[in-house]
Amino acid sequence: MRTNHVRRRLEAREPSVGCWLSLPSPEAAEYVSHLGFDWLVVDTEHNPIDIRTLATMFAVMSGSGTAPMVRIPWNTPEHFKRVLDAGAWGIVVPMVNSREEAEAAVRATRYHPLGERSVGSGRHALSFDTAPSEYYRRANDEVLLVVQIEHIRGVESADDILSVPGVDACFIGPNDLAASMGLGLGVALEGEDPRVVEAIEHVRKTCDRHGVAPGIHCSGAAAVNARLREGFRYCAMSSELKYMVAGLTAGLASLDWSHAGAAQAAVGGQDAVVRY
């Protein structure tokens, strides 16, 4: 059975860097999985990615060294069951605000006796390149559970949440955190508001105290480097969608439109330049 290198790295207090996948595209997942990230999280919380597409994205990633992970839409058992059976090596659980919610996530992720995950068929064993019997025996030790603290209530309950046995890592969502504090929408990914900075640092220190790997979403490589220096270990370098749009936007901005008139004349007055 393949070993979940992400979980092993975090247990050894080593950094692990990945990227979000926002597009319902197996082709994009395959390309990105060969770039060298430790893991990729397919974001089914905010994007139109169904379970069949998710399973196909995991399948095409299997030829790479990148761990297939997923952010589920919500902390309810049916979401865990389907994505784990589809082959997820790890789950990111949004908006965990209490000890009870963290305990529910552990129960849904782990097989008996550590939890209540349902035993059933799926491509889970294929994803780890093993037989079902071996997967059932070792899954509790390989699947990574990441709880998101992205609301001020979660910050206030960080000790209760992060002391729950079975929580491997924590992932901070700065934008939702700032919004829950009444500071605006989409303003805090690397914002400097001292209230957000203090809340993030509180969660990071609480992670360290309980032996949980601290993680956070970042806007790019420079931000990841800064967070790693601060002590974060599970860092997301934005998303493939952000980089695609940024690259195309930069390309369009660098075009020399001064030749548009000459090109139009050369084709008999027809429109020669179309902008999207």
C-alpha positions, 0 to 999 in steps of 0.5 A: 500500500502506498504511504501518504507522504503528506501525513508523514511529512506533517508528522515529522514537522516538515512543510508540505505545499500544495494547490487548490483545484477549482476547475471540474477538469481531469485534464487540468488535474493531470497537468498540475499533478505532474508539476511537483506539488505534494498535494492537490485539493479538489475544492468541491465546496465552492465549485461545480465538481460532481462525484464522478468528475472528482473520482476521474480527477483522482484517477488521472493523478495516480500516475504522479507523486501528488496526493489527491485530496478534497475539500468537501462542501460541509461537515456531514457524513455523506460527504466524507463517505463518497469522496473517501471511497472515490480515493481521497488521501485526505479531506479538508473540512470547512467551517469547524467551529467547535469540539463537537464538530471536530469530533464528528469529522473524525468519526466520519473519516476513521473506520471502527474503532476510531470512528464510524466510517461506513465500509463499502466498495469504491476505488479507495484501494486502487488510489493507494495501489493495494487490495481492499483488505490492506486498505481497510487495515491501514486507512486510519493511519494514512488518510489525512484529516484537515479541519478548517478554522475560518470563523472567529467562533472557531478561533475562540474554540481553537483549544477545544477543536485542536485537542481532538484526537484524530485531527491531523492538521488545521487550515486557516481561511483568512478571507472567511475569518475576516468576514466573520469579524466584520472586516469585509469580504475578500480582503484578508488573504495576506492582510495586515489588520492586527485583529486578523493577524492576532487571530491567525497567530493564536490558531498557529500557536494552538496547533503547535501546542496540540501537535497539529500541523498548522496550515493556511491559504496563500495568494502565491509563492512569496506568501507561502515562503512568508508563512513557512517562515512563520511556522506554518507547514500545510500551505496552499499556493492559491489555485490553478484557476487563479494562475490561469487567469493571471497568466492570460491577463498578463499576456493580454496586457502585454499585447501591442494593439498599435498594429490593429489599424494596419491589420484591419486595413489589410483584410479589407476593412473587416475586424481583425482584432477581437477582444474577450 
